Structure formats: structure tokens, C-alpha cells
Amino acid sequence: MTTEIPLDSPHCHTIVLAATPKGACLCRGIVRRQLADWGVDSTLGEPFHSALLIVAELAANAITHGRVPGRGFELHLCLTTTVRRGATLRIEVSDCRGDRLPALPPARVTDGQSGRGLVLIDALADRWGTALRDPSAKTVWAELDLAELGPADPVLADAR
């Protein structure tokens, strides 16, 4: 497998939030503002709204399944442009529970009260996965290809 070299320096933003419901709630607003700062907004349509849903689900999972008292979780966003894919938004949420790796449920229970977060992420993201940061932490990431934003798009022109 070859690694594609970005055409520009990526736009990146990282923030650590409290592993609480309020911290998870703040994620959507932070992502909305950061994407707007990069020139990406709701006019992009489905990929923009998918990004907000993915962030909400990843943050909810971090505070529900990855919480360690007194420790926060990290949100990292990166917008890059490559020749082959155009613009790609990578969303990463890291927590302090490397011993609890996420997995899609083997069977979908239609009347269950939980367990749909990863199913949504799997449906919305172009790619997603998990990476161990160290023995006690993990990152769950998802990528969205923003085909509407190509390498020559004025939205990303200032990144070059």
C-alpha cells in the first residue's frame, strides 16, 4: 500500500475536553466552528452533517466506554487535500481506555437502547478504525472524503 503525500500542510485542530456529558456536547459546536473557520459549512450538505454526527458518536463513546475519572478525552480534526481523493476530513477522538477497543456489534438489535453509535459511524464514514496510543490509551478515527472540495478549491487555497 502506498501512502499519499498531501498537496498542502493540513489544517489541524486539537483540544482536550472533560470526559463528561458537557464535554461531549461541546464537541459538535467546536467542530462546527472549526470547519467554518476552514471555509467548510452546511452548504457542503451531507458530508458536513455526517461529520457532526460522527463527532457526537465518538465523543459519546469516549465518555461512556473510555472514561477514566480525572482524565479527559482528546478531539483532533485534520483537513487535508490530496490529488487522488481531493479534500479529506479526519476526525479522531482519543481516550484513556486502551483496554476497551470498539467493535461493531455482531447482530443489530432493533429494540436495543444502545449500541448504535459504531453502526452509524460505519455507515457515515468513508473509513474508520482504532489505533492504540500506548498501552493505556486509544484513538478511534473516522475519515470523510469531501469530494466537493478538490485540490484547486478556493476554500483550501490558503493552505498551500
C-alpha positions in Angstrom: 0.0 0.0 0.0 1.4 3.4 -0.9 1.0 6.5 1.3 -0.3 9.6 -0.5 1.5 12.8 0.3 -0.8 15.8 0.9 -0.6 18.7 -1.5 -0.6 21.2 1.3 0.0 21.5 5.0 -3.1 20.2 6.6 -5.5 22.3 8.6 -5.4 20.7 12.1 -7.0 21.4 15.4 -6.7 19.6 18.7 -8.5 20.1 22.0 -8.7 18.2 25.3 -12.2 18.1 26.9 -13.6 16.9 30.1 -14.8 13.3 29.9 -18.3 14.3 30.9 -21.6 14.8 29.1 -20.9 18.5 28.8 -17.5 17.8 27.2 -19.1 15.5 24.7 -21.8 18.1 24.0 -19.2 20.8 23.3 -17.6 18.7 20.6 -20.2 19.4 18.0 -20.0 23.1 18.5 -16.3 23.1 18.4 -16.2 21.1 15.1 -18.9 23.3 13.6 -16.9 26.5 14.4 -13.6 24.9 13.3 -14.9 23.7 10.0 -16.4 27.2 9.4 -13.0 28.7 10.1 -11.6 26.5 7.4 -14.4 27.5 5.0 -16.4 24.3 5.3 -20.0 24.7 6.3 -23.5 23.3 5.9 -23.6 24.3 2.2 -21.4 21.2 1.8 -24.5 19.1 2.7 -24.3 15.5 3.8 -20.6 15.3 4.5 -20.8 18.3 6.8 -23.7 16.8 8.8 -22.1 13.4 8.8 -19.0 14.9 10.4 -21.1 16.4 13.2 -22.9 13.1 13.8 -19.6 11.2 13.8 -18.1 13.6 16.3 -21.1 13.3 18.5 -21.0 9.5 18.5 -17.2 9.3 19.0 -17.4 11.7 21.9 -20.3 9.9 23.5 -18.4 6.6 23.2 -15.3 8.2 24.8 -17.2 9.4 27.9 -19.3 6.2 28.1 -16.8 3.5 27.4 -13.4 5.2 27.7 -13.8 7.4 30.7 -11.2 7.3 33.5 -12.0 9.6 36.5 -10.0 12.8 36.4 -8.8 12.3 32.8 -10.2 14.0 29.7 -10.5 12.9 26.1 -8.9 14.5 23.1 -10.6 15.7 19.9 -8.3 16.1 16.8 -9.5 17.3 13.4 -7.4 17.4 10.3 -8.4 18.6 6.8 -6.0 17.7 4.0 -6.0 17.8 0.3 -4.5 15.1 -2.0 -4.6 14.6 -5.7 -6.4 11.3 -5.6 -9.1 12.0 -3.0 -9.4 15.8 -3.0 -10.2 17.0 0.5 -10.4 14.6 3.4 -11.6 15.4 6.9 -10.1 13.1 9.6 -11.8 13.1 13.0 -10.0 11.5 15.9 -11.2 11.0 19.5 -8.7 9.6 22.0 -9.5 8.3 25.5 -7.6 6.7 28.3 -9.0 3.2 28.0 -6.7 1.3 25.6 -8.0 -1.9 27.1 -11.5 -1.3 25.7 -11.4 -1.4 21.9 -14.6 -0.7 20.0 -16.2 -3.3 17.7 -19.3 -3.4 15.6 -22.0 -5.4 17.2 -22.3 -8.9 15.6 -26.0 -8.6 15.2 -28.2 -5.5 15.1 -30.8 -5.5 17.8 -33.7 -3.3 16.6 -35.2 -2.7 20.0 -32.0 -2.1 22.0 -31.4 1.0 24.0 -27.8 1.4 22.9 -25.2 0.0 20.6 -25.9 2.1 17.5 -23.0 4.5 17.7 -20.4 2.5 15.8 -23.1 1.3 13.3 -23.8 5.0 12.5 -20.1 5.7 12.2 -19.6 2.7 9.9 -22.5 3.9 7.7 -21.4 7.6 7.5 -17.6 7.4 7.4 -15.6 6.5 4.2 -13.1 4.8 6.6 -12.8 4.3 10.3 -10.7 2.4 12.7 -8.8 2.3 16.0 -5.2 2.8 16.9 -3.6 2.2 20.3 -1.7 5.3 21.5 0.1 3.4 24.3 -1.0 0.5 26.5 -3.5 2.6 28.3 -5.0 4.8 25.6 -6.6 4.5 22.2 -7.8 6.7 19.3 -10.9 6.0 17.3 -10.8 7.8 14.0 -13.1 8.3 11.0 -12.4 9.9 7.6 -14.8 11.6 5.3 -13.9 12.3 1.7 -15.1 15.8 0.8 -15.3 15.3 -3.0 -16.8 18.7 -3.4 -13.6 20.3 -2.2 -11.0 19.5 -4.8 -7.3 20.5 -4.7 -8.0 23.7 -6.6 -11.0 24.7 -4.5 -10.6 28.3 -3.1 -11.7 27.0 0.3 -8.3 25.3 0.7 -6.2 27.7 -1.4 -4.8 29.4 1.8 -3.4 26.1 3.0 -0.8 26.0 0.2 
